[in-house]
Amino acid sequence: MTSNSDAKSKSALGFLTVVEHPQYGLFGGYLVLTLAGRPLEFHCTAPIKPNRAQEILYGPTLQSFLYGEQIGQALIQQASIPPMLICTDQEPALAAREYASAPVVLVLPTEQESAAGQTDASQMASASSRVLRLDTAHRGPRLVSFELGRNHLALPEQADEDRRLITERLAELADSFDLGEPFHRIRDAIEEAQQAVR
């Protein structure tokens, strides 16, 4: 006999993202949806801003530490419904896989979103003055991208078992569920929460 919680986890998807605010730092958001796209749970973090010592000591691993361990782990563990899959739109958040019982997959933008985002990325790059060394020793794991229905996804190269699980679990939804859409909801909810506090 399966419990109500088990039934929900088999029919739930998690969405994890991180929003950077120039003044306050990083806000994490985690939304658990039914397979029909209805919300079951939503959690967000208070802002996290690394201090200078952390920036120096963590170096190029700082983002995966903040996104995956500090934010991702806290949000995933706070949720009462374990999903069958966790999606993120932030590559450093893939580090949350270590703290999740379900696979964590990177949802890549569609071609339309990529074209719109290139303008934003170039504006952000010109506004940023920080340069990070990105030789082989300082990059995260190599990602392998794949198509699943209408979704463009990526996983670390060594995550073959996760890819198999994702393909099985999303088989029926691959063509009908836009895995990128819930991230807009999370960002809007975080922005709404920030405005309510001001």
N, C-alpha and C positions, 0 to 999 in steps of 0.2 A: 504494500500500500504506500503510495507517495503522499507526502505532506503537501499542504497548500504552498509552502515556501519553495519546495522542490519544483512544483509545477510552474510557479512564476519564474524561477531561474531558467528553466528550459525554454521559456517563451519571453525572455527579456534580453535587451541589448543595452550595454553601457556605453556612454560617450563622455570622454575625458578631454578637457582642453585647458589651456592656460592663457590668460589675457595679461598683457603687460601694460601697466599704467605708468606714465613717465614720472609722476610724483610719488605714488604710493608703492609701486613695485608690482609683484606678480599675484594675480588672483587665479585660483583654480576653480573649475566648475565640473561637476559630474552629474549627468542626467541618465537615469535608467528609464527606458521606454519599453512598452509592449511591442510585439511584432507588428501591431497596427499603427505604431507611432504615438501612442498615448503615454503621458508621463506616469511613472510609478513612484519615482523618488527624484529629488534634486538636492544637491549639497554644494556649497561653495566654501572656500577658505577665506580667512582674513588675509590681508595682503602680507606677502613675504618679500623682504628686501635684503639681499645679501650684503653683509658688511665688507669692508675693504680687505680684511684678513681672509675671509672666505674666498673672495675673488682671487687673491694671491695663491692661497693654499690649494684650492680646488682646480685652479687653472682651467683648461679646456673641458674638464669633467663637471664644472659647476652646473651647467644647464641640466644635464641628465640627473644630477643629484637633486636639484631643486624641483624639476618637473616630475621626475619619477619617484624619488624617495620621499621628499618632503611633502609634495602636493599630492601626487598620484596615490601613494601608499595611504596617506591619511584619508583621502576621499573614498577610496575603494573599501577600506576597512570600516568606514563609517556607515556605508550602505547596508541595509538589512537584506536586500535581494541580490544574491550573486548572479550575474548575468551569464549567458552562454558565450558571450564575446564582448570585449571592450574595444571600442574604436577611439582613436585619437587623431587629431589633425596637426599635432606637434611632434616632430621626430624625437626630441629628447624625452618625451613622455613614454616612449617605448620601454624605458628603463623600469616602468611600473610593473612590467611582466613578472619580475622577481617576487612581487607582493600580491599577485592575483592568481586565482585558481583557473581563470579563463584566459584564452589567448588575447593578446593586445596587438592590434593591427593599426598601421598608419593608413589613413584615408587621404589619398592624394587629390589635389584639386582637379576638376575637369578642365578641359582646354579653355573654356570660356572664363572660368575662375582664374586660371593661370594668366591669361591675357590681362584681365582686370587687375590681378595682383602684382604684375610686373611693374606697373606704374607706382603702386604703393611701396613695393620692395626697393625700387630705385630711389624713391624719396626717403625711405628709412635709411638706406645705405649712405646717402649723402649727409643725412643728419647725424649719423653715428660716427664717433671718432675712435671707437675701440677696434683694434685689429687683433685677431687671434691667429696663432700659428696653426695651420691645418695640414701638416705633413702626416705620413702614415701613422706615426705613433700617437697623434693627437686627434684622430678621427674616431667616431664611434664605429660600430660594426657596419660592414657593407650591407646595403639594403638591396633586396631583390623585389622588383615590382611585378604585379600580375593583375590581370583583369578578372573580375567576377561580376558577370552581368553588366550593368551600367556603371559599376564602381571600379575605380582604379586604386589598388591597394599596394602596400609594401610591408615587408617583414625583414628582420635581420637574416642574413644569408643562411645561418645555421638553424633557423626555425622551421625546418621541413615538417615536423609533426604538427606545429601550430597551423601551418598552411593547409594541411590535410583536414584538420578540425574545422577551420574557418570555411573551407569549401563545402564540407558536409553540412555544417550548421546553417549556412546562408543559402544553400541550394535552392530552396523554394522562394527566397526573398530577393535574390540577386538582381532580377530584372525590375522589380517593383519598388524596392526600398532605396532611396537616395541616402547613402550613409553620410554624406557631407552636410545635409540640411540641419540635423540637430545641433550642430556647432553654432549656427546662427542663433538658435533659441538660447543656448547657454550664454553666449556673449551678450545678448539682449537682457537676459535675466541678471547677469552680473552688473551690467550698466545700470539697470533699474535699481538694484540693491545699493549701488554706490550713490545714486542720486537721492535715495531715501535717507541715507546717512548724512548727507550734506546739509 
